[in-house]
Amino acid sequence: MARRAASGGATITGVNRRQFALSAAAAALPGAAAAPVVNAAEHAWVLHDGRFLIDPAVATCPTNLPKHEYAGEFLLSEMKTYGIGHVVISHVCYYGRNNDYASYCVKTWPGKFAGIGLLVGHRLHSPADPENPGRLERLVREGGLVGLRLSPIYDPKTVWLNDPVSYPLWKKASDLGAVFNIFLASHQVGQVADMAARFPGVNLVIDHIAMIDITAPDSQGFGPLLDLEKFPNVYIRTSLHNPSKSKEPPFRDVWPFLHRLYDRYGPRRLVYANFFEYVIMKELIPFFKPEDKEWILGKTAYRLYRFAERLAQ
């Protein structure tokens, strides 16, 4: 049901995903609609600025540090290329719990970026640390960020996301109106259900379609992910490339799962991400209704990550 591109779509198997997106963007983007377009997840880092040095001792991925930059200025140039108005910066693992660069980007280019930080979890602060609520409040009020990324996927055998030790952090998030992006494995979806019910004031965005195995039966992950729809504070980020087995744009093997998410959650609870998936989501997915694309490509994320507040400052 979801194996064909939209009318006029050409086969792009084997084409570099950036080359595909750039070549299609020129034809796809003129006359952009008035609705906001928001890329809901990009990382950002620099290597040659002494204010934002990468410290392997603090990084949550110390064995996978970068050799090139992906700076805020580069994000701005990509936004111009693709016709994208706003980007959510998901604070990168290279900096670990030091969220200074994400905060710098948000403050330096007001209204262009929203920031999601790192504080708690693997190689970060312990979920049981009583200072976590205060740290979150400082990140939001002083650092200008809109929430945190929580990544239980790196602790597959340790349950902390819905452990009572985490409740004070979630209570503070609810008080602040903070957003939690959740990066998890499919077997951890039940932890999200528990916290979504317990803290309905915290909006939750499931990253990377919960890294589902698209070859597995629904009972092993995708079914519970669909069931999270009953919680109105749960949203899905439509990163097609992560669960894809082919790893080739436009990731058609994931389209049936995207279709089911779209049918269940609706467009107002889906957010698109990644520059290289913009044209796929805008031009190739055959089952999105035209009016729904405005929500998936930006209106949902614009509200969720509070860009209007940034622009008003």
C-alpha positions in Angstrom: 0.0 0.0 0.0 2.9 2.3 0.5 5.5 1.1 -2.0 5.0 3.7 -4.7 6.4 7.2 -4.8 4.0 10.1 -5.4 3.3 11.0 -9.0 6.4 11.8 -10.9 8.7 10.2 -8.3 11.8 8.6 -9.7 13.7 5.7 -8.4 16.6 6.9 -6.1 17.9 3.5 -4.9 21.6 3.8 -4.3 21.7 7.6 -4.5 23.5 9.4 -1.7 20.7 10.7 0.5 22.1 14.3 0.6 22.5 14.4 -3.2 18.9 13.2 -3.6 17.6 15.8 -1.2 19.6 18.7 -2.7 18.7 17.8 -6.3 15.0 17.5 -5.4 14.9 20.6 -3.2 15.3 23.0 -6.1 12.2 21.8 -7.8 10.2 21.1 -4.7 10.6 24.2 -2.6 9.8 27.4 -4.6 6.6 29.0 -3.5 6.8 27.7 0.1 3.6 27.7 2.1 3.1 30.2 4.9 2.9 27.4 7.4 6.1 27.0 9.4 8.5 24.3 8.4 10.5 22.8 11.3 13.2 20.2 11.1 12.7 18.6 14.5 16.1 17.1 15.1 19.6 18.0 14.2 22.8 17.9 16.2 25.3 20.8 16.3 28.9 21.0 17.4 32.2 22.8 16.8 35.8 21.8 17.0 37.8 25.0 16.7 36.1 27.2 19.3 37.8 27.3 22.7 34.5 28.1 24.4 33.0 24.8 23.3 35.7 22.1 23.6 34.7 18.5 23.4 35.9 16.6 26.5 36.0 12.8 26.0 35.7 12.4 29.8 32.3 14.0 29.7 31.1 12.8 26.3 28.5 10.0 26.3 30.0 8.6 23.2 33.8 8.9 23.9 34.8 6.3 21.3 33.0 8.0 18.5 34.1 11.7 18.5 33.8 13.8 15.4 36.5 14.8 12.9 34.5 17.6 11.3 32.2 20.4 12.5 28.4 20.7 12.2 28.1 24.2 13.5 25.1 26.5 14.0 26.1 28.5 11.0 26.1 25.4 8.9 22.6 24.5 10.1 21.5 28.0 9.0 22.9 27.5 5.5 21.2 24.1 5.2 17.9 25.7 6.4 18.3 28.3 3.6 19.0 25.6 1.0 15.9 23.5 1.9 13.6 26.3 2.7 13.2 25.4 6.4 12.4 28.1 8.9 13.4 26.4 12.2 15.4 23.6 13.6 15.3 21.7 16.9 18.9 21.1 18.1 19.1 17.8 19.9 22.2 18.3 22.1 24.9 16.0 20.8 26.5 13.2 22.7 30.0 14.7 22.1 29.4 17.3 24.8 27.6 15.1 27.3 26.0 17.0 30.1 27.7 20.3 29.1 24.8 21.9 27.2 26.6 25.2 26.5 26.7 24.9 22.7 23.0 24.2 22.3 22.3 27.1 24.6 24.6 29.3 22.6 22.9 28.5 19.3 19.4 29.2 20.8 20.5 32.5 22.2 22.6 33.6 19.2 19.9 33.1 16.6 16.6 33.7 18.4 13.6 32.0 16.9 15.7 29.9 14.5 16.5 27.2 17.0 15.0 25.4 19.9 17.3 23.2 22.1 16.9 19.8 23.7 19.6 19.1 26.3 21.2 16.1 28.0 21.3 15.7 31.7 20.3 12.3 33.0 21.2 8.7 32.0 24.1 6.9 30.5 27.4 8.7 31.4 25.3 11.7 32.6 23.9 12.5 36.0 22.3 9.6 37.8 18.5 9.6 37.6 18.5 9.5 41.4 20.6 12.7 41.8 18.4 15.1 43.8 20.0 18.1 41.9 18.4 17.1 38.6 15.2 19.2 38.9 17.3 22.3 39.7 19.6 21.5 36.7 16.6 21.2 34.4 15.2 24.5 35.7 18.4 26.3 35.0 18.7 24.8 31.5 15.2 26.1 30.7 15.2 29.5 32.5 18.8 30.5 32.0 20.0 28.3 29.1 17.0 28.9 27.0 16.4 25.2 26.2 12.9 23.6 25.9 13.5 20.2 27.4 15.7 17.1 27.6 16.5 14.0 25.6 16.3 10.9 27.8 18.0 7.8 26.3 17.2 4.6 28.1 18.2 2.8 25.0 21.8 2.9 26.3 20.7 1.1 29.5 18.8 -1.9 28.0 18.9 -3.9 31.3 18.5 -1.1 33.8 15.1 0.4 34.3 15.3 4.1 35.3 13.0 6.0 33.1 9.9 5.2 35.2 11.7 4.5 38.4 10.3 6.6 41.3 13.7 8.2 41.7 12.9 10.0 38.4 9.6 11.5 39.5 11.0 14.8 40.9 12.6 15.5 37.5 9.4 14.8 35.7 7.4 16.9 38.2 9.8 19.8 37.5 9.4 19.3 33.7 5.6 19.4 34.1 5.9 22.7 36.1 8.2 24.2 33.4 6.2 23.0 30.4 9.4 21.1 29.2 9.4 18.5 26.5 11.2 15.2 26.8 12.5 13.5 23.7 12.7 9.8 24.4 15.3 7.6 22.7 14.5 4.0 23.6 14.4 0.5 22.4 11.1 -1.2 21.5 11.1 -3.3 24.7 11.1 -0.1 26.8 7.9 1.4 25.4 6.0 0.3 28.5 8.1 2.7 30.6 6.9 5.6 28.5 3.3 4.5 28.9 3.7 4.6 32.7 5.2 8.1 32.7 2.9 9.5 30.1 -0.1 8.5 32.3 1.6 9.7 35.5 2.8 13.1 34.1 0.3 14.2 31.5 1.7 17.7 31.6 5.0 16.6 30.0 4.9 16.3 26.3 6.9 13.3 25.1 8.4 12.8 21.6 9.4 9.2 20.7 12.6 9.4 18.7 13.5 7.2 15.7 10.1 5.3 15.8 11.5 3.5 18.9 14.1 1.8 16.8 11.6 -0.9 15.9 12.6 -4.0 14.1 10.4 -3.8 11.0 10.8 -7.6 10.5 9.5 -8.5 13.9 5.8 -9.1 14.9 3.9 -6.2 16.3 4.0 -7.7 19.8 7.8 -7.1 19.9 7.5 -3.3 19.7 5.4 -1.7 17.1 2.1 -2.7 18.6 2.9 -1.1 22.0 4.1 2.0 20.2 0.8 2.3 18.4 -1.0 1.8 21.7 0.8 4.9 23.2 -1.6 6.9 21.0 -4.1 6.8 23.9 -1.9 9.3 25.8 -2.5 12.7 24.2 0.9 13.9 25.4 2.8 11.4 23.3 4.2 12.3 19.8 6.2 10.4 17.2 9.3 11.6 15.4 9.2 10.2 11.9 12.9 9.3 11.3 12.6 6.7 8.5 16.3 5.9 8.2 16.8 4.4 11.6 14.4 1.4 11.4 15.0 1.0 7.7 16.7 -2.3 6.7 17.7 -1.1 3.2 19.2 2.2 4.5 18.6 3.6 1.0 16.5 6.8 0.4 13.5 7.1 0.4 13.4 4.2 2.9 10.3 2.6 1.3 10.5 -0.4 3.6 9.4 1.8 6.5 6.5 3.5 4.7 3.9 0.9 5.8 4.8 1.6 9.4 4.7 5.3 8.8 1.3 4.9 7.3 0.0 3.0 10.4 1.4 5.7 12.7 -0.2 8.4 10.6 -3.6 6.6 10.7 -3.4 6.1 14.5 -1.8 9.3 15.7 -2.9 11.7 13.0 -0.8 14.6 11.6 -0.9 16.8 14.7 1.1 14.3 16.7 3.8 13.5 14.1 6.9 15.6 13.6 9.4 15.2 10.8 13.2 15.5 11.2 16.4 15.5 9.3 17.3 17.7 6.3 17.7 14.7 4.0 14.2 13.4 4.8 12.4 16.7 4.1 11.7 16.1 0.4 10.8 12.5 1.1 8.1 13.6 3.6 7.0 16.6 1.5 6.9 15.1 -2.0 7.2 11.3 -2.0 5.0 9.9 0.7 1.8 9.0 -1.2 -0.7 8.7 1.7 -0.4 12.1 3.4 -3.3 14.4 2.8 -2.1 17.8 1.5 -3.5 19.7 4.5 -1.9 17.2 6.9 1.6 17.8 5.6 1.6 21.3 7.1 1.3 19.8 10.5 3.8 17.0 10.0 6.4 19.3 8.4 6.2 22.0 10.9 3.0 23.2 12.6 3.1 20.4 15.2 6.8 20.9 16.1 6.4 24.7 16.0 3.8 24.5 18.8 5.4 21.6 20.7 8.9 23.2 20.9 7.5 26.7 21.6 9.0 28.6 18.8 6.5 31.4 19.1 7.8 32.1 22.6 11.3 32.4 21.2 10.3 34.8 18.5 8.4 36.9 21.0 11.4 37.4 23.2 
